[in-house]
Amino acid sequence: MPDAERNSVINIKRLKKDGSVSEGIIRRISACLKDGRIVIMPVDNIYAAVALAAPDMEKKLSRTLRRAKKRFVRLVSSFKMLDDLALFNKNDYDFLNRIWPGEVTVVFRGKQPPGAHDTIAVRYPRSKFLLGLINEMERPLIFANLYKGITRAQVYKKNDIISSFSDSVDLVLVVDELCRKHPACSLIDISGLSLRILREGKVPSEEIKSLYFLGAADVPE
Protein backbone atom coordinates (compact mmCIF):
# COMPACT_ATOMS: atom_id res chain seq x y z
CA MET A 1 0.00 0.00 0.00
CA PRO A 2 1.18 3.57 -0.63
CA ASP A 3 2.93 5.29 2.26
CA ALA A 4 0.91 8.42 1.56
CA GLU A 5 -2.07 9.02 -0.69
CA ARG A 6 -4.04 12.24 -0.91
CA ASN A 7 -6.11 13.77 -3.67
CA SER A 8 -4.19 13.16 -6.90
CA VAL A 9 -0.87 12.07 -5.31
CA ILE A 10 0.36 8.53 -4.62
CA ASN A 11 3.66 8.45 -2.72
CA ILE A 12 5.64 5.25 -2.06
CA LYS A 13 9.12 4.93 -0.58
CA ARG A 14 10.48 2.42 -3.06
CA LEU A 15 9.63 -0.08 -5.75
CA LYS A 16 9.35 -3.78 -4.93
CA LYS A 17 12.54 -5.86 -5.14
CA ASP A 18 11.71 -6.85 -8.73
CA GLY A 19 11.12 -3.21 -9.75
CA SER A 20 7.33 -3.44 -9.82
CA VAL A 21 4.55 -1.75 -7.82
CA SER A 22 1.33 -3.12 -6.33
CA GLU A 23 -1.50 -4.20 -8.60
CA GLY A 24 -3.71 -1.60 -6.94
CA ILE A 25 -1.44 1.21 -8.10
CA ILE A 26 -1.25 -0.26 -11.61
CA ARG A 27 -5.05 -0.45 -11.77
CA ARG A 28 -5.48 3.12 -10.56
CA ILE A 29 -2.98 4.52 -13.08
CA SER A 30 -4.40 2.37 -15.86
CA ALA A 31 -7.96 3.55 -15.19
CA CYS A 32 -6.78 7.15 -15.23
CA LEU A 33 -4.96 6.74 -18.56
CA LYS A 34 -7.83 4.83 -20.17
CA ASP A 35 -10.10 7.71 -19.22
CA GLY A 36 -7.96 10.08 -21.31
CA ARG A 37 -6.13 11.63 -18.37
CA ILE A 38 -2.48 12.52 -17.76
CA VAL A 39 -0.31 10.93 -15.07
CA ILE A 40 3.06 12.08 -13.71
CA MET A 41 5.31 9.08 -12.99
CA PRO A 42 8.89 7.82 -13.37
CA VAL A 43 9.84 6.64 -16.86
CA ASP A 44 13.09 4.69 -16.43
CA ASN A 45 14.01 6.83 -13.41
CA ILE A 46 13.19 10.25 -14.93
CA TYR A 47 9.87 11.84 -14.03
CA ALA A 48 7.56 12.46 -16.97
CA ALA A 49 3.98 13.25 -17.95
CA VAL A 50 2.42 10.12 -19.45
CA ALA A 51 -0.72 9.57 -21.54
CA LEU A 52 -2.23 7.18 -24.06
CA ALA A 53 -0.67 7.31 -27.52
CA ALA A 54 -3.27 9.24 -29.53
CA PRO A 55 -3.24 12.55 -31.48
CA ASP A 56 -5.74 14.21 -29.14
CA MET A 57 -3.64 13.23 -26.12
CA GLU A 58 -0.51 14.67 -27.73
CA LYS A 59 -2.31 18.02 -27.98
CA LYS A 60 -3.54 17.73 -24.40
CA LEU A 61 -0.04 16.90 -23.17
CA SER A 62 1.42 19.89 -25.02
CA ARG A 63 -1.19 22.22 -23.51
CA THR A 64 -0.74 20.85 -19.99
CA LEU A 65 3.05 21.23 -20.05
CA ARG A 66 2.85 24.47 -22.07
CA ARG A 67 5.30 22.98 -24.49
CA ALA A 68 4.88 23.24 -28.25
CA LYS A 69 5.96 19.69 -28.94
CA LYS A 70 4.56 18.06 -32.05
CA ARG A 71 5.81 14.52 -31.47
CA PHE A 72 6.27 12.37 -28.41
CA VAL A 73 8.15 9.16 -27.75
CA ARG A 74 6.05 5.97 -27.80
CA LEU A 75 6.55 3.42 -25.04
CA VAL A 76 6.03 -0.24 -25.97
CA SER A 77 6.27 -3.48 -24.01
CA SER A 78 6.87 -5.96 -26.85
CA PHE A 79 8.24 -6.23 -30.37
CA LYS A 80 4.73 -7.10 -31.55
CA MET A 81 3.59 -3.69 -30.33
CA LEU A 82 6.57 -2.10 -32.09
CA ASP A 83 5.70 -3.92 -35.32
CA ASP A 84 2.33 -2.12 -35.38
CA LEU A 85 4.11 1.24 -35.25
CA ALA A 86 7.40 1.09 -37.11
CA LEU A 87 9.26 -0.35 -40.09
CA PHE A 88 12.41 -2.37 -39.37
CA ASN A 89 14.29 -5.30 -40.90
CA LYS A 90 15.87 -8.47 -39.50
CA ASN A 91 19.24 -6.78 -38.81
CA ASP A 92 17.43 -3.96 -37.00
CA TYR A 93 15.49 -6.52 -34.95
CA ASP A 94 18.70 -8.30 -33.90
CA PHE A 95 20.27 -4.97 -32.92
CA LEU A 96 17.19 -3.88 -30.97
CA ASN A 97 17.29 -7.11 -28.98
CA ARG A 98 20.81 -6.14 -27.88
CA ILE A 99 19.84 -2.69 -26.58
CA TRP A 100 16.23 -3.25 -25.40
CA PRO A 101 14.69 -3.22 -22.90
CA GLY A 102 16.84 -0.26 -21.98
CA GLU A 103 17.34 3.48 -21.83
CA VAL A 104 17.69 4.03 -25.57
CA THR A 105 15.07 5.81 -27.66
CA VAL A 106 15.11 4.80 -31.33
CA VAL A 107 13.82 6.72 -34.35
CA PHE A 108 12.26 4.53 -37.06
CA ARG A 109 10.38 4.97 -40.29
CA GLY A 110 6.80 4.89 -39.10
CA LYS A 111 3.72 3.03 -40.26
CA GLN A 112 1.71 6.23 -40.41
CA PRO A 113 -1.39 7.42 -42.28
CA PRO A 114 -0.93 9.90 -45.18
CA GLY A 115 0.10 13.35 -44.04
CA ALA A 116 1.61 12.16 -40.76
CA HIS A 117 5.27 12.28 -39.79
CA ASP A 118 7.62 10.00 -41.73
CA THR A 119 9.48 8.92 -38.61
CA ILE A 120 8.50 7.82 -35.14
CA ALA A 121 10.45 7.66 -31.86
CA VAL A 122 9.98 4.56 -29.70
CA ARG A 123 11.41 3.12 -26.50
CA TYR A 124 11.08 -0.35 -24.98
CA PRO A 125 11.75 0.63 -21.35
CA ARG A 126 13.52 -1.53 -18.80
CA SER A 127 11.28 -0.52 -15.86
CA LYS A 128 9.31 -3.55 -14.59
CA PHE A 129 6.64 -1.20 -13.27
CA LEU A 130 6.26 0.58 -16.60
CA LEU A 131 6.23 -2.64 -18.63
CA GLY A 132 3.50 -3.96 -16.37
CA LEU A 133 1.45 -0.82 -16.92
CA ILE A 134 1.81 -0.94 -20.72
CA ASN A 135 0.84 -4.63 -20.71
CA GLU A 136 -2.23 -3.74 -18.65
CA MET A 137 -3.13 -1.01 -21.14
CA GLU A 138 -2.44 -3.30 -24.15
CA ARG A 139 -1.40 -0.27 -26.21
CA PRO A 140 1.53 2.18 -26.40
CA LEU A 141 1.88 5.21 -24.16
CA ILE A 142 3.47 8.59 -24.87
CA PHE A 143 5.45 10.75 -22.49
CA ALA A 144 7.30 14.03 -22.05
CA ASN A 145 10.05 14.49 -19.44
CA LEU A 146 9.49 17.13 -16.78
CA TYR A 147 11.71 20.20 -17.13
CA LYS A 148 12.09 23.40 -15.17
CA GLY A 149 12.23 26.74 -17.02
CA ILE A 150 14.29 27.56 -20.09
CA THR A 151 17.30 25.68 -18.69
CA ARG A 152 15.42 22.39 -19.24
CA ALA A 153 16.72 21.15 -15.89
CA GLN A 154 15.22 17.86 -14.70
CA VAL A 155 12.43 18.03 -12.14
CA TYR A 156 13.19 15.19 -9.73
CA LYS A 157 12.73 16.46 -6.15
CA LYS A 158 9.54 15.25 -4.49
CA ASN A 159 8.33 18.68 -3.37
CA ASP A 160 8.97 20.17 -6.83
CA ILE A 161 7.04 17.38 -8.55
CA ILE A 162 4.04 17.66 -6.25
CA SER A 163 3.90 21.46 -6.01
CA SER A 164 4.44 22.02 -9.73
CA PHE A 165 2.16 19.37 -11.22
CA SER A 166 -0.37 17.89 -8.76
CA ASP A 167 -2.88 20.65 -9.57
CA SER A 168 -2.46 20.47 -13.35
CA VAL A 169 -2.64 16.70 -13.98
CA ASP A 170 -4.99 13.99 -12.80
CA LEU A 171 -2.60 11.74 -10.90
CA VAL A 172 0.99 11.88 -9.63
CA LEU A 173 3.04 8.84 -8.60
CA VAL A 174 6.13 9.73 -6.57
CA VAL A 175 8.66 7.02 -5.72
CA ASP A 176 11.05 8.40 -3.11
CA GLU A 177 14.02 6.27 -4.15
CA LEU A 178 13.75 7.66 -7.70
CA CYS A 179 13.69 11.31 -6.63
CA ARG A 180 17.24 11.97 -7.74
CA LYS A 181 18.95 13.25 -10.87
CA HIS A 182 19.42 10.64 -13.58
CA PRO A 183 21.19 10.69 -16.98
CA ALA A 184 18.96 11.25 -20.00
CA CYS A 185 18.28 8.29 -22.25
CA SER A 186 20.38 7.84 -25.37
CA LEU A 187 18.73 8.84 -28.66
CA ILE A 188 19.56 7.13 -31.95
CA ASP A 189 18.15 7.00 -35.49
CA ILE A 190 17.96 3.86 -37.64
CA SER A 191 15.33 5.18 -40.05
CA GLY A 192 17.91 5.47 -42.84
CA LEU A 193 20.56 3.10 -44.13
CA SER A 194 22.90 3.54 -41.16
CA LEU A 195 23.03 4.22 -37.43
CA ARG A 196 23.02 7.86 -36.30
CA ILE A 197 23.67 8.92 -32.71
CA LEU A 198 21.42 11.91 -32.06
CA ARG A 199 22.15 12.34 -28.36
CA GLU A 200 24.71 10.91 -25.97
CA GLY A 201 22.94 9.52 -22.93
CA LYS A 202 22.70 6.75 -20.36
CA VAL A 203 24.10 4.13 -22.75
CA PRO A 204 27.48 5.29 -24.18
CA SER A 205 27.61 5.87 -27.93
CA GLU A 206 30.57 3.52 -28.37
CA GLU A 207 28.63 0.71 -26.70
CA ILE A 208 25.65 1.33 -29.00
CA LYS A 209 27.88 1.34 -32.07
CA SER A 210 29.59 -1.90 -31.06
CA LEU A 211 26.20 -3.57 -30.56
CA TYR A 212 24.97 -2.24 -33.90
CA PHE A 213 27.94 -3.63 -35.85
CA LEU A 214 28.19 -6.82 -33.77
CA GLY A 215 26.76 -9.06 -36.48
CA ALA A 216 28.19 -7.19 -39.48
CA ALA A 217 31.01 -9.72 -40.02
CA ASP A 218 28.45 -12.48 -40.43
CA VAL A 219 26.56 -10.72 -43.21
CA PRO A 220 27.67 -11.99 -46.66
CA GLU A 221 29.06 -9.36 -49.04
C-alpha positions, 0 to 999 in steps of 0.5 A, a space after each residue: 500500500 502507498 505510504 501516503 495518498 491524498 487527492 491526486 498524489 500517490 507516494 511510495 518509498 520504493 519499488 518492490 525488489 523486482 522493480 514493480 509496484 502493487 496491482 492496486 497502483 497499476 489499476 489506478 494509473 491504468 484507469 486514469 490513462 484509459 479515461 484520457 487523463 495525464 499521469 506524472 510518474 517515473 519513466 526509467 528513473 526520470 519523471 515524466 507526464 504520461 498519456 495514451 498514444 493518440 493525437 488528441 492526447 498529444 495536444 492535451 499533453 502539449 497544452 498541460 506542459 505548455 510545451 509546443 511539442 509536435 511529437 512524443 516518444 512511444 513506449 512499448 512493451 513488446 516487439 509485436 507492439 513495435 511492429 504495429 508502429 514502425 518499419 524495421 528489418 531483420 538486422 534492425 530486430 537483432 540490434 534492438 534485442 541487444 539494446 532493449 529493454 533499456 534506456 535508448 530511444 530509437 527513431 524509425 520509419 513509421 507506419 503512419 497514415 498519409 500526411 503524418 510524420 515519416 518517422 516515429 520515436 519509440 522506446 522499450 523501457 527496462 522498468 518492470 513497473 512501466 512494462 506492467 502498466 503498458 501490458 495492462 493497457 495493451 497499447 503504447 503510451 506517450 510521455 514528455 520528461 518534466 523540465 524546469 524553465 528555459 534551462 530544461 533542468 530535470 524536475 526530480 525532487 519530491 516537493 517540486 514534482 508535487 507542487 508544480 504538477 499535482 494541480 495540473 494533472 490527474 494523478 501523480 506517482 512519486 517514488 522516493 528512491 527515484 527522486 534523484 537526478 538521472 542521466 537522460 536516455 540515449 537517442 539514436 536513429 535507424 530510419 535510414 541506411 545507417 546508425 546515427 547517434 542523435 544524443 549521448 545519454 545513459 548508454 554510451 555511444 561507443 557501446 551502442 555502435 559496437 552492438 549495432 555492428 556486432 553481427 556485421 562480419 556475419 553478413 555476406 558481401 
